[in-house]
Amino acid sequence: MSWMQKLCAVYDACEHSNIIGNYDASPVFVPLYHGTQQAQVELTITMQGELVRGSARAIADKAKMETIIPVTEKSASRTSSPEPMPLFDKLAYVAGDYGRYFPSEKERKTDPYQLYLAALRAWCASPFTHEYVHAWLAYIEKGTLVCDLLSEGVFTQAEDRSIATKWAGGGKPEDAFVRYCVQSSDEAPHRVWLEPAVSEAFIQYQRSLPAEVDLCYASGIAMPTSATSPKFIRYPGDGAKLISANDASGFTFRGRFDTPQEALSLGRDTTEKAHAALKWLIRKQGYRNGDQVVLAFGTGQD
């Protein structure tokens, strides 16, 4: 059995044990089509998409930054090309007034905010959506996020009216990652990144989308295939990948195959399960030596 098959077996065993998606566990085993990111900004909105005044804040404690996020195949491996996350994302994607406060050094060929809006609207138009996602869309469409963060004191302006670089969230304010809560009644706000119903809605939405079907070399089953491999394996922000074939002009696969798919074809569920299990195992029992991780594990079936 290959390492990928073994990791899929770990995922299946944990799924039967109801470990996956248990957000009270530590570390959390994130479900399919999800990942983690470090959020620096949090705010609360109403079900009608109105900002709850006094709710926006910078997250200064790194232990509280980790956020479970839905991801698409492309957004999970994005580099320099704009590719929106489905729900939580960086300020450039979710703030319609971003360009007003953070003028780009280079002229953008594409507007990340418009890409984000189109993707979010498509999810909201599907049968597999959630009222908390609709609330966020209603707020984001106003295009006032940076202005709201200024009025809430999360950001401040320097003497030249630009956004001050020093703020409680650390790093560059223009790179801040944003998450949100929903206030549906007098009860405590719902932390959307910890809502299983939102995660399940996104999983069903992803599985409803048309996809090319081919033979998965790891499972031997025909299924929707994956064209890219997830990042963030060792830690949030980790850019390394285990599988990559982006060298169409070099010698990654040329000489033996015409396309990377001929060299290796993986089902999306296969690679999602394997990488999700690997990330969880690393955080649960991996030994770290700098950037190196050493991991030993079983499948529960050995």
Order of alpha helices (4+ residues) and beta strands (2+ residues): alpha-beta-beta-beta-beta-beta-alpha-alpha-alpha-alpha-alpha-beta-beta-alpha-beta-beta-alpha-beta-alpha-beta-beta
